[in-house]
Amino acid sequence: MDDQPYPTAATVWREFVAVMRNVETHANQSNESIEKYWRAEAPEAWPKRKGGSVPEAQKWPKHKKLKALPTPPGVSTGKIPIAVSGSKYSMRGGFSIKHLGPGLQPELASALVGAANHSLASSTWRSYSSVWRMVGKIARETGLTFRFPLTMAMVRNLVGLLIKRGMKSSTVLSYMASLKQAHRLRGLDTSSMEDIVVKAAVRGMKNRESLTPLRRPVMTLEKLGIAKINLMKLKIPTRRKRTIWLVLVWLFFGSLRGSELLVPSKKHYDPCKTLLAGDMKTKVVKTGKEVVNTIQLTLKAPKTSRSLPVQVVEMPEIGGWFCPWSAYWKWLKDRKTKPVGGKPLFSWEDGSVVTLEEINKVLVVILPREDPAMTTRAFRPALPSILAREGVQESTLKDLGRWTSKTYLHYVREGRSSDWRGLLLKLRGLRL
């Protein structure tokens, strides 16, 4: 049988259904083995006794034609994630007591290492570790020798191999940064990573890449409008459509990363990073003589801030087709249950969370002509790009994207730009 191709899933399913259709009742045999019905010599006939009739409606359903279609947007596995503890910084990292050398008291060394590991985000330490493991894998695959401290020849071999494998210059630079950090942690010389040939090679890689720049899609109002029209045409429940639309609108008007709204996995989430229902609130604010309804999102462990534990993103009611306030209330009205404060904000009707991957798949369906494919990455620069063409000042654009600027730290606590009134008027003026 090993040399025969495996049957397709559709074939197995059809045969299974055919068998089940012929089963009227359970075929339980008690107090004796069923081997007698399968033995090679004088097998007994399989009993045909029926334990009773089964109504047609209760029988296994007749098979319907199978189609190899992707999972419809919003259809989940029904798995509810488990919360996992975590934070942007932790005691675990690249620094270790064994790297400190002799002469230190254990308790003091532990305190020193714990604080030092907080110097970089946990995700950064994980990325460093992955690079170190990758170098070990390369050594096993190629037979090349890599050991601490790396010699200049080792570094040149590694970089040459990465170039040959088609790595991007950014990837090579991340490898070098990680290896340099690994040397520093061990108190080793890093001069081999400063090789003039390697630096020239990386610079040359950048020059070659600039000749064929990477195309990154950016969401526009026109594309967002097309996405809404196509989303409305999908044959999925209205509740799912409104969940998807709310995510898209918030990504757009909040200049958000997909990871700031959605969880990466159905299986687990980190409450210290994930946007929970309790991290969202509605608030009425005054701008001049006008009172404005707003949605406020509290982002935890923001990537753009090292000094502040949280950031507030504020989205005002602007009216019209793309209003983030209106989208929220329509979504909330359609829900059978209100979001629970300690759970991820976005979930399907069966309780399973909405993942980043699911929304990316939806974007491919509702914006099929985009090349390269539209993803949640396209939303973060969208609004600042549009408003830049409308003449909005640079400091306001930086506030919107929570990028570093002179005014950034001053206004981030309130969530509003320094020119919030002017920004509100610009947002209300956005139309297709």
Residue, then its C-alpha position, 0 to 999 in steps of 0.5 A: m500500500d505504501d506505493q499507492p497514492y493516498p485517497t483524497a479527503a473528498t474520497v474518504w468523506r464520500e465512502f464514510v458517508a455511504v457506510m453511515r447511511n447503511v447503519e440503522t442502529h448501533a452494532n454493539q456486540s457484548n461478551e465476545s470478540i468481533e475477531k471471529y467475523w474477520r478470521a481467515e478460516a471459516p469466518e462467521a457471517w456478520p449479524k444483520r439483526k436490527g435493533g429497531s427502525v430509525p426515522e429517515a430524518q434521524k439518519w446520517p444525511k445524504h452526501k452533498k457535492l463537495k467543493a474545494l472552497p476556502t473557509p468563509p470569512g468569519v467562520s471560526t473553529g469555535k476554540i476559545p483562547i486561554a489567557v497567558s501571562g506576559s509583559k513587554y519586559s521580563m526577567r528573562g533575557g540574554f543576560s545571565i549570571k554565568h556571564l558576569g564572572p566571579g566575585l559577585q554575591p548571588e543575590l546582587a548578581s540576580a538583581l543586576v541580571g534581572a534589571a539588565n534583561h529589562s533593557l530590551a523587550s521580551s520580543t527583542w530577546r526572542s528574536y535574538s535567540s532565534v538568530w543564534r539558533m539559526v546560526g547553529k542550524i546553518a552550521r549543521e547544514t553546511g559543515l561550517t564552523f561558528r563558535f564564540p568569539l566569531t573570527m573575521a573569516m567566520v563572519r565573512n562566511l556567514v554573510g556570504l552564505l546569507i547573500k547567496r541564499g537571497m536574504k534581504s539586507s535588513t535580515v543580514l543586519s539583524y543577524m549581525a546586530s544579534l551576534k554582536q549583542a551575543h558577544r557583548l553579553r559574554g564580554l567578547d570582542t566585537s571587532s570581527m562584526e565591524d569588517i569593512v568588507v561585510k559593511a560594503a557588502v551590506r551597503g551593496m545589497k541595499n543599493r541593489e534592492s533600491l533598484t527594485p523597491l518593495r511594493r507595499p500596499v497602502m489603504t485609501l478611502e476608495k479602496l476602503g469603500i470598495a472593501k465595504i461594498n464587497l463585504m456587504k455582498l458576502k453570504i455570511p451573517t450580518r453580525r460577522k460583517r459588522t465585526i469585520w467592518l468595525v475592525l477595518v474602520w478602527l485600523f484605518f482611523g486609529s492608524l493601528r497595527g493589526s496586532e494592536l487590535l487582534v490576537p495572533s492565535k485562536k489558542h491563547y492571548d497575552p492580556c498584557k498586550t491584547l486589546l481587551a474589552g475593558d481597554m475600550k471606552t466611549k467618552v464625550v470630549k469638548t473641542g471649542k464649543e462643540v461636544v464630540n463623541t469619541i472612541q478611546l482605545t488604551l494600547k498596552a506595551p506600545k511598540t512606539s513608546r519605551s517610556l510610557p506603559v500605555q498609549v491612548v488612541e482616540m477616534p471621533e464621531i465623524g458621520g458618514w459611511f466610514c464613521p468609527w463611532s457609528a460602526y461600533w454602535k451597530w456592531l454592539k447592537d447586533r451582539k447577543t452578549k456584551p464584551v467582557g472586560g477581561k476578554p479580547l474585544f473582538s470575537w465571533e458569535d461562537g465566542s472564539v476570538v478574531t485573529l489577525e490571519e482571519i482579517n487578512k484572509v477577508l481582505v484578500v476576498i473583498l479586495p481581490r485585485e490588489d497586487p501585492a495582496m492587501t493586509t492589515r499592514a496597509f492601514r497604519p500609514a493610510l490616514p496620515s498619508i491622506l491627511a498629509r496631502e490635505g495639508v495637515q501639519e507634520s506634528t499632527l501626523k506624527d501624533l496620529g501614528r504615535w511616531t516620535s516627535k517633539t510634541y508626542l510625549h506631551y499629547v499622548r496621555e490625552g490621546r488627542s493631537s495638539d491640533w485636534r479641532g483642525l484634525l476633526l474638521k479634516l476627518r469630517g471632510l473625508r469623502l469618496 
